[in-house]
């Protein structure tokens, strides 16, 4: 973690030890008070020293960074331990107050805890004074940012010109970042064409895209026996291998050519069984349970049988060892019925198969100057009024020299400069600093990050390489870890600051993001080239520890206390000794074992952590995806500082009752579990609650006088009084999903409450009767809900709701299901200026015709129509839906498609399922010559 941020948080924590009021007994101990105040003063001195120190970057920096963090974290542990002891002492005193002797012993225990803490403070003060006296200019680290660059960033500027706090907006990211503009493949066009020719021999190139009619390629196997089976993309890190492979993998004509596709990243510790299971699950979701239980040999036989005689494409990323071929690929490639293609990416030419027939190597080289400059100009985002052409030309030579033709460095430097004032003087200064970075452009770019963003970025290295992290999960973890807490600005929500940090990393091209079509992020990961550099260094300074092998080399890392532990190669292989896990703050598990056996080792691990002193300091327990971890009441009840408990997709049956008494809990996620009863007695600090909609009817809360809840997702509301009395004061909700089992009268109270939630960003409502039948949704007027971008309504909707004066003005994503609208909603919905995604699902409309008027749906990119049995005609006027890129139609009775489809140049994908054959034939005629991927038809139409 950034040392300055750690110091600030510790100062705030120590100040809380000396409050006025009920807990003022602590301050009566003069020695205790004196040493705490001395520690606060020393920390202020250390913080000032860190702010003024310069960035050096020698080999001793990692050790010095770890030394500072270890001292600060040690004191933080002692402080939290004291607070927990006081809390336990108060609990014991309340339960034993009738016993005078026991009360006296509890009082003695409290005093003794303060004495021990005072001794710790004395040691800490001596150590901090020694550190401050180290007058070394190179004291800061290139990875821990003990020194901070004097940079300014528009996204993290928390005050406006008047000194007032700015209103934070959600996901204010440049349009090209969210939707892509094709710049990532600049300079790779030739390799793309060559690769497509090898994948599709009969391909007729036309500017890199197929111009053929929409048809399936014949299945004759002899066509494939004379072509390349294995294509190896070889190039140094950051040269664009993954970008090239991903571009090919997602092409429309490649999707149409290969029925089965799978993309697998090979981990540093290769396990053939995990790779086989991953491929099997991607090719056939029906084999999910099978993949979780079979052995390696059985998986190989099942996969070979599944791929027999089919056209498939498998991409293996980061193949760095010949073992991949020896244990896996040779067996597939040797099959006489091999009718697919394998693409591998590697930076190690020695990992290529020596004796595989029909293989080829495609060298991915650095970009030339023209390609490099074109890519840089796209990524730097020159604004109007910024640098002029002459100034850019003057800087061009130095920029190209720094980047050296590597796309990764071009993209990173472009992202960095895009955050700076676009003037010749500022850019010249930044470029000169980059030149002086001793060739380590990545360290320089990291140094330029704002101090709040650095720990957020480094934290992503705790996840496995290439792991697609749900953005929802990452934001909550950043908040729970304390990275985005500003002690001096309490009005700023941690989530808002976390989103700003995320946006900063996106703007700087330091993370890869998968976006929804409405511009909201879904998952993200650290690029491989950055992961390989930063993750090992971050672990070296003790920021986190990975469990990389079954025999975890804890002795090698034991000089630092383990504070964040990531175990993702099998939970049962935790260290035998927990000496250095005593002060563990975060435990994140990535269990890759087969399902069927509950993860009992989780409980054993947690029990060892708390066994020494009877409690643990854990803040984060993230077990998302671990199958049925064993969590007991005594263990969870002694994790008194737990703020994040992630149990999503664990399929646990019961939640420990002691969870309800965790006073620090801020995030509880039990989505995709079997939990049917939740009782939270002390939910004052709860901010995010994710429930499983199918099992959440028995839920009880006590929020006290707080109004902190921002996410309430998956709740079933049965009684009107329950809603009115419990939730009427929760006015800060941002994300709300409710299933309302109520009468029309009962829904009125819910509608009134929703009308007051002006901070809403996402709203999903489902209205059902007790018998399971849908009922009316009385949606209030939401014209003042300017932040609401996603709306999902499942239930009967009056036609009066479909009105631009009722719907949120900035709506981007709208889904209607079981609405049974009688009037055509398209003329009204087409007036929503920001709508990107529209789904008309399951009897949402009862009419025979819909009409998209000219000029309507100006930003719509995705349209889905499912189960509209009465719909016969779809009219699209000229000029409607100019940005539409994807259409999916299922179970509708269309007689003919709109002829305007031919003029939709943005249309890239059309999916038809269970449609009349006449409709499919008409589509074929209308789209003749267009490169549109038709995923599937019923009745084997055109297969």
Long-range contacts (C-beta under 8 A, 24 or more apart in sequence): 1-69, 1-144, 1-455, 1-458, 1-481, 1-483, 1-543, 2-144, 2-145, 2-148, 2-451, 2-452, 2-454, 2-455, 3-50, 3-65, 3-68, 3-69, 3-72, 3-144, 3-145, 3-146, 4-47, 4-50, 4-51, 4-145, 4-146, 4-148, 4-451, 5-451, 5-452, 5-455, 5-482, 5-483, 6-69, 6-72, 6-73, 6-76, 7-43, 7-46, 7-47, 7-50, 7-72, 8-47, 8-487, 8-488, 9-76, 9-482, 9-485, 9-487, 10-43, 10-72, 10-75, 10-76, 10-79, 11-40, 11-43, 11-44, 11-47, 11-487, 12-487, 13-76, 13-79, 13-80, 14-39, 14-40, 14-43, 14-75, 14-79, 15-40, 17-79, 17-82, 17-83, 23-86, 26-114, 29-111, 29-114, 29-118, 31-118, 32-114, 32-115, 32-117, 32-118, 32-121, 35-118, 35-121, 35-122, 35-125, 36-121, 38-121, 38-125, 39-75, 39-121, 39-124, 39-125, 39-128, 42-124, 42-125, 42-128, 42-129, 42-132, 43-72, 43-128, 45-128, 45-132, 46-128, 46-131, 46-132, 49-132, 50-140, 50-146, 50-147, 50-148, 51-147, 51-148, 53-136, 53-137, 53-139, 53-140, 53-146, 53-147, 54-137, 54-138, 54-140, 54-147, 55-138, 55-140, 55-142, 55-147, 55-149, 55-447, 56-136, 56-137, 56-138, 56-139, 56-140, 56-147, 57-138, 57-141, 57-142, 57-438, 57-440, 57-443, 58-138, 60-138, 61-138, 61-140, 61-141, 61-142, 61-143, 61-144, 62-141, 62-143, 62-144, 62-537, 62-540, 62-541, 63-541, 64-139, 64-141, 64-146, 65-140, 65-141, 65-143, 65-144, 65-146, 65-541, 66-144, 66-540, 66-541, 66-542, 66-560, 67-131, 68-131, 68-144, 68-146, 69-144, 69-541, 69-542, 69-543, 70-542, 70-560, 70-561, 71-124, 71-127, 71-128, 71-131, 73-561, 73-563, 73-583, 74-120, 74-124, 74-561, 75-120, 75-121, 75-124, 77-561, 77-583, 77-617, 78-117, 78-120, 78-121, 78-124, 79-117, 80-617, 80-641, 81-117, 81-613, 81-617, 82-113, 82-114, 82-117, 84-615, 84-617, 84-640, 84-641, 85-109, 85-110, 85-113, 86-110, 86-113, 87-640, 88-614, 88-615, 88-640, 89-113, 141-541, 142-440, 142-443, 142-446, 142-447, 142-537, 143-443, 143-446, 143-458, 143-534, 143-537, 143-538, 143-540, 143-541, 144-541, 144-543, 145-446, 145-447, 145-449, 145-451, 145-454, 147-447, 148-451, 149-447, 149-448, 149-449, 151-448, 151-450, 153-419, 153-450, 153-504, 154-419, 155-419, 155-500, 155-503, 155-504, 155-507, 156-450, 156-452, 156-453, 156-500, 156-501, 156-504, 158-486, 158-489, 158-492, 165-489, 165-491, 165-492, 168-492, 168-493, 168-496, 168-497, 168-499, 168-500, 170-499, 170-761, 170-787, 170-789, 171-499, 171-503, 171-519, 171-520, 171-521, 172-503, 173-503, 173-506, 173-507, 173-519, 174-381, 174-507, 175-519, 176-381, 177-506, 177-507, 177-513, 178-513, 178-515, 178-519, 178-521, 179-515, 179-517, 179-519, 179-861, 181-378, 183-375, 183-378, 183-379, 184-240, 184-243, 184-247, 184-407, 184-411, 185-243, 185-244, 185-247, 186-367, 186-371, 186-374, 186-375, 186-378, 187-240, 187-367, 187-368, 187-371, 187-372, 187-374, 187-375, 187-407, 188-240, 188-243, 188-244, 188-247, 188-364, 191-244, 191-362, 191-364, 192-244, 192-247, 192-248, 194-362, 195-231, 195-233, 195-244, 195-248, 195-343, 195-362, 196-248, 196-251, 196-253, 196-254, 198-227, 198-228, 198-231, 198-341, 198-360, 199-231, 199-248, 199-254, 199-257, 199-258, 199-313, 199-341, 200-253, 200-254, 200-257, 201-227, 203-253, 209-251, 209-252, 209-253, 209-931, 210-252, 210-253, 210-931, 211-929, 211-931, 212-253, 212-931, 213-928, 213-929, 214-256, 214-924, 214-927, 214-928, 214-930, 214-932, 214-933, 214-934, 214-942, 215-942, 216-256, 216-942, 216-943, 217-256, 217-257, 217-311, 219-311, 221-309, 221-337, 221-339, 224-311, 224-338, 224-339, 224-340, 227-358, 228-341, 228-358, 228-359, 228-360, 229-333, 229-338, 229-340, 229-341, 229-342, 229-356, 229-357, 229-358, 229-359, 230-329, 230-333, 230-341, 230-342, 230-343, 230-344, 230-353, 230-356, 230-358, 230-359, 230-360, 231-341, 231-342, 231-343, 231-344, 231-359, 231-360, 231-361, 231-362, 232-343, 232-344, 232-345, 232-346, 232-352, 232-359, 232-360, 232-361, 232-362, 233-343, 233-344, 233-345, 233-346, 233-362, 233-364, 234-346, 234-347, 234-349, 234-352, 234-361, 234-362, 234-363, 234-364, 235-347, 235-363, 235-364, 235-365, 236-347, 236-366, 236-406, 237-347, 237-408, 237-528, 237-529, 237-532, 238-406, 238-407, 238-408, 238-409, 238-529, 239-364, 239-365, 239-366, 239-406, 239-407, 239-408, 240-364, 240-407, 240-408, 241-345, 241-346, 241-347, 241-364, 242-317, 242-345, 242-528, 243-407, 244-364, 245-315, 245-317, 245-343, 245-345, 248-343, 249-313, 249-315, 249-343, 252-908, 252-909, 252-931, 252-932, 252-933, 253-931, 253-933, 254-313, 255-933, 255-935, 256-933, 256-934, 257-311, 257-313, 258-311, 258-312, 258-313, 258-340, 258-341, 259-310, 259-311, 259-312, 260-284, 260-306, 260-307, 260-310, 260-311, 260-312, 260-313, 260-340, 261-312, 261-313, 261-314, 261-315, 262-312, 262-313, 262-314, 262-315, 263-314, 263-315, 263-317, 264-314, 264-315, 264-316, 264-317, 265-316, 265-317, 265-318, 265-465, 265-466, 266-316, 266-317, 266-318, 266-319, 266-320, 266-321, 266-324, 267-464, 267-465, 268-320, 268-465, 268-548, 269-548, 269-549, 269-569, 270-321, 270-323, 270-324, 270-327, 271-569, 271-592, 272-296, 272-327, 272-328, 273-299, 274-592, 275-316, 275-324, 275-328, 276-300, 276-303, 276-328, 279-303, 279-314, 280-306, 283-307, 283-312, 289-595, 292-594, 292-595, 292-596, 293-594, 293-595, 293-596, 300-328, 300-331, 303-332, 304-331, 304-332, 304-335, 307-332, 307-339, 307-340, 308-335, 308-337, 309-337, 309-339, 310-339, 310-340, 311-339, 311-340, 312-339, 312-340, 312-341, 313-340, 313-341, 313-342, 313-343, 314-340, 314-341, 314-342, 314-343, 315-342, 315-343, 315-344, 315-345, 316-342, 316-343, 316-344, 316-345, 317-344, 317-345, 317-466, 318-345, 318-346, 318-465, 318-466, 318-528, 319-344, 319-345, 319-346, 319-351, 320-346, 320-347, 320-348, 320-351, 321-348, 321-351, 322-350, 322-351, 322-353, 324-351, 325-351, 325-353, 325-356, 329-353, 329-356, 330-356, 333-357, 366-404, 366-405, 366-406, 367-405, 367-406, 367-407, 367-410, 368-405, 369-400, 369-405, 371-405, 372-400, 372-403, 372-405, 372-410, 373-399, 373-400, 375-407, 375-410, 375-411, 375-414, 376-400, 376-403, 376-410, 376-413, 376-414, 378-414, 379-410, 379-411, 379-414, 379-415, 379-418, 379-509, 380-414, 380-415, 380-417, 380-418, 381-414, 381-418, 382-422, 383-422, 385-422, 386-422, 386-423, 387-422, 387-423, 387-424, 387-427, 391-424, 391-427, 394-424, 395-424, 395-427, 395-428, 395-431, 398-431, 398-435, 399-431, 401-435, 402-431, 402-434, 402-435, 402-441, 403-441, 408-527, 408-529, 409-441, 409-442, 411-509, 412-441, 412-442, 412-445, 412-508, 412-509, 412-510, 413-441, 413-445, 414-509, 415-445, 415-507, 415-508, 415-509, 415-510, 416-445, 416-448, 416-508, 418-507, 418-508, 419-504, 419-507, 419-508, 442-529, 442-530, 442-533, 442-534, 445-508, 445-510, 446-534, 449-504, 449-508, 450-501, 450-504, 452-483, 452-484, 452-486, 452-497, 452-501, 453-501, 453-504, 453-505, 455-481, 455-483, 455-543, 456-483, 456-484, 456-498, 456-501, 456-502, 456-505, 457-505, 457-510, 457-511, 457-526, 457-534, 458-534, 458-538, 458-543, 459-483, 459-543, 459-544, 460-511, 460-524, 460-525, 460-526, 461-526, 461-531, 461-534, 461-535, 461-538, 461-539, 461-544, 462-544, 462-546, 462-564, 462-566, 462-588, 463-525, 463-526, 463-566, 463-588, 463-590, 464-568, 464-590, 465-528, 465-531, 465-532, 465-535, 466-525, 466-528, 466-531, 467-525, 467-590, 468-514, 468-523, 468-524, 468-525, 469-523, 469-524, 469-525, 470-522, 470-523, 471-502, 471-513, 471-521, 471-522, 471-523, 471-524, 473-622, 473-624, 473-646, 474-502, 474-524, 475-499, 475-502, 476-644, 476-646, 476-667, 476-669, 476-688, 477-588, 477-620, 477-622, 477-644, 479-666, 479-667, 479-687, 480-619, 480-620, 480-643, 480-644, 480-666, 480-667, 481-564, 481-585, 481-586, 481-619, 481-620, 482-619, 493-710, 495-687, 495-710, 516-813, 516-836, 516-837, 517-836, 517-837, 517-861, 517-862, 517-885, 517-886, 518-789, 518-790, 518-812, 518-813, 518-836, 518-837, 519-812, 519-836, 520-789, 520-790, 520-812, 520-813, 544-586, 547-573, 547-574, 549-573, 554-580, 564-588, 564-620, 566-590, 567-591, 568-592, 571-599, 571-601, 571-602, 571-605, 571-626, 571-629, 572-601, 574-601, 574-604, 574-605, 578-608, 578-609, 578-611, 581-608, 581-609, 582-609, 582-612, 582-613, 583-617, 584-609, 584-616, 584-617, 584-618, 585-617, 585-618, 585-619, 585-620, 586-618, 586-619, 586-620, 586-621, 586-622, 587-618, 587-620, 587-621, 587-622, 588-620, 588-622, 589-622, 589-623, 589-625, 589-626, 589-629, 590-625, 591-623, 591-625, 591-626, 591-627, 593-627, 595-627, 596-627, 597-627, 598-627, 598-628, 598-629, 598-630, 599-623, 599-626, 599-627, 599-628, 599-629, 599-630, 600-629, 600-630, 601-630, 602-626, 602-629, 602-630, 602-631, 603-629, 603-630, 603-631, 603-632, 603-635, 604-630, 606-631, 606-635, 606-636, 606-639, 607-632, 607-635, 610-635, 610-638, 610-639, 614-638, 615-639, 615-640, 616-641, 617-641, 618-642, 619-643, 619-644, 619-664, 620-644, 620-646, 621-645, 621-646, 622-646, 623-647, 623-650, 624-648, 624-649, 624-650, 624-669, 625-649, 625-650, 626-650, 627-651, 628-652, 628-653, 631-656, 632-656, 633-657, 633-658, 634-658, 636-662, 637-661, 640-664, 643-667, 643-685, 645-669, 647-673, 647-675, 648-672, 648-673, 648-690, 649-673, 666-708, 671-713, 671-714, 683-709, 684-708, 687-711, 689-713, 689-715, 690-714, 691-715, 693-737, 693-739, 693-766, 701-726, 703-729, 703-730, 707-731, 707-732, 708-732, 709-733, 710-734, 710-735, 710-759, 711-735, 711-736, 712-736, 712-737, 712-738, 713-737, 714-739, 715-739, 716-740, 716-741, 717-741, 717-742, 717-750, 718-742, 719-746, 720-745, 720-746, 720-749, 723-749, 723-750, 723-753, 724-749, 724-753, 727-753, 728-753, 731-756, 731-757, 731-759, 732-759, 733-757, 733-759, 733-760, 734-759, 734-760, 734-761, 734-762, 734-787, 735-760, 735-761, 735-762, 735-763, 736-760, 736-762, 736-763, 736-764, 737-762, 737-763, 737-764, 737-765, 737-766, 737-792, 738-764, 738-765, 738-766, 739-766, 739-767, 739-768, 740-765, 740-766, 740-767, 740-768, 741-768, 741-769, 741-770, 742-767, 742-775, 743-775, 744-775, 744-776, 744-778, 747-775, 747-776, 747-777, 747-778, 748-778, 750-778, 751-778, 751-779, 751-780, 752-780, 754-779, 754-780, 754-782, 755-780, 755-781, 755-782, 757-785, 758-784, 758-785, 758-786, 758-787, 759-787, 760-785, 760-787, 760-788, 761-787, 761-788, 761-789, 761-790, 762-788, 762-789, 762-790, 762-791, 763-788, 763-790, 763-791, 763-792, 764-790, 764-791, 764-792, 764-793, 764-794, 765-792, 765-793, 765-794, 765-795, 766-794, 766-795, 767-794, 767-795, 767-796, 768-795, 774-818, 777-801, 779-806, 781-805, 781-806, 782-806, 782-807, 782-808, 783-807, 783-808, 783-809, 786-810, 789-813, 789-834, 791-815, 792-817, 793-817, 793-819, 794-818, 795-819, 796-820, 797-821, 799-823, 802-828, 802-829, 803-828, 804-828, 804-831, 804-832, 807-832, 809-833, 810-834, 811-835, 812-836, 812-837, 813-837, 814-838, 814-839, 815-839, 815-841, 816-840, 816-841, 816-844, 816-845, 817-841, 817-842, 817-843, 817-844, 818-842, 818-843, 818-844, 819-843, 819-844, 819-845, 820-844, 820-845, 820-846, 821-845, 821-846, 821-847, 822-846, 822-847, 823-847, 824-849, 824-850, 824-851, 825-850, 826-850, 826-851, 826-852, 826-853, 826-856, 827-851, 827-853, 827-856, 829-856, 829-857, 830-855, 830-856, 830-857, 830-880, 831-856, 832-857, 833-858, 833-859, 834-859, 835-859, 835-860, 836-860, 836-861, 836-862, 837-861, 837-862, 837-863, 838-862, 838-863, 838-864, 839-863, 839-864, 839-865, 839-866, 840-864, 840-865, 840-866, 840-868, 841-865, 841-866, 841-867, 842-866, 842-867, 843-867, 843-868, 843-869, 844-868, 845-870, 845-871, 846-870, 847-871, 848-872, 848-873, 849-873, 849-874, 849-875, 850-874, 850-875, 851-875, 851-876, 851-877, 852-876, 852-877, 852-880, 852-881, 853-877, 853-880, 854-878, 854-879, 854-880, 855-879, 855-880, 856-880, 856-881, 857-881, 857-884, 858-882, 858-883, 859-883, 860-884, 861-885, 861-886, 861-906, 862-886, 862-887, 862-888, 863-887, 863-888, 864-888, 864-889, 864-890, 865-889, 865-890, 865-892, 866-890, 866-891, 866-892, 867-891, 867-892, 868-892, 868-893, 869-893, 874-898, 876-900, 876-901, 878-903, 882-906, 885-909, 886-910, 886-911, 887-911, 888-913, 889-913, 889-915, 890-914, 890-915, 891-915, 894-919, 895-919, 896-922, 897-922, 897-923, 897-926, 899-926, 901-926, 901-927, 902-926, 902-927, 902-930, 907-932, 908-932, 908-933, 909-933, 909-935, 910-934, 910-935, 911-935, 911-936, 912-936, 912-937, 913-937, 913-938, 914-938, 917-941
